[in-house]
Every structure is written in structure tokens, then in C-alpha cells.
Amino acid sequence: MNRPRTVPYLVGGAIIVVFCLLFRAAERGLHGFSINHAIDPVGLATLGVNIFIAFFLQYYFATRITDDRAEKDILIDTVRDAFSMLRTCRDEVSGCGTSKIAAEKQKKIISLYRALSNGLENVETAVEMSRCKELRKDFDSIRESFFKYKAAATGKFPYDASDISYQAQTYRALNQQLQSLAFKLNQYR
């Protein structure tokens, strides 16, 4: 049995039992209770609305908030994976320096950038499937920054000093855009 969904019914049942006991006591005149048999429809409607708001609406919003948080967690984890791949690419490329790069190392670098591309595509797909679809427009600039960074790292081997400087610039631009996306996802309502 799903406990959080049964709680409102248990609370509602307890309120009904308490009201029934109070009405029964008032009908018999116990403990100084008495009943005025005139019904105030506005007061009764207000009571019903207040009970509804107090006990049933809060559970709806609590489950909605939990669902939203779970969605954000999935999105942020996907962005976190892209960050990890981006840092791995940066570390591999920065470890090369200006010396000659072996063919095996070149293949590894190209493979890492392919994995980063797939990671960014996973982020884009997750954003499109979520309620944050408006953030999809940010991916045009992220994709452009990725292509610049990839071209800077895989365009020619070995690197010279200007290549390394340009790689650092393009890395910072892509990293900054991913950070901005992560912050927007976390703040999204």
C-alpha cells in the first residue's frame, strides 16, 4: 500500500469521526454542548474548502515537488556527466604539450571528443523531454562552442603554443555555457 497517498484519507476519516462524536455529544447535551439546527450554507462551504485545502491539496503539491526535483536531478546528473567528459578531454589534450603525438594518443583524443559529443547530445535530449524545453535554445551556442573546442583539439597534431592557448579559450567558453545551463536547470520552476 502506498502510505503517502493513504494519509489524507486517514486524516479525513479521523476528522469525520471527531465531528460525528461532537454532533452526537451536542445532540444529547453532554458536557454543555448544544446544537443549533439552523444550517449556514456559506459557513459549511467554507469549512469544506478549508478542510480540502488543509489536507488534500498539500499532498498534491508535495508529490508534484518531488516529481519536479527528481526531474531536475536527472537533468543535472546528465550535465554533470558532460562536465566530467569535458574535463577528461581537457586533461588528455593538455597532457600532450607541443611534442609529437603518437597515433594511438590521437585516436584516444578523437574518441574522447566523440564521447563528449554524445554526452552533450544526451543533455539536449533530456532537456527536450523535460518541462524545461525552453532551455533548448541554449544548445545552439553550446554546440557551436563544442565544435570550436573540438576543432582546436583535433584539427592538427602536434600542437603549437597558439593552439594550446586557443584550446584553453574554447574550453573555458564551453565550460561556462554548461555551467550556465546547469544553474538554469536548477532554478527552473
Secondary structure as GFF3:
##gff-version 3
##sequence-region A 1 189
A	DSSP	alpha_helix	3	28	.	.	.	ID=ss1
A	DSSP	three_ten_helix	30	32	.	.	.	ID=ss2
A	DSSP	alpha_helix	41	51	.	.	.	ID=ss3
A	DSSP	pi_helix	52	57	.	.	.	ID=ss4
A	DSSP	alpha_helix	58	94	.	.	.	ID=ss5
A	DSSP	alpha_helix	103	129	.	.	.	ID=ss6
A	DSSP	three_ten_helix	133	138	.	.	.	ID=ss7
A	DSSP	alpha_helix	139	154	.	.	.	ID=ss8
A	DSSP	alpha_helix	161	187	.	.	.	ID=ss9
###
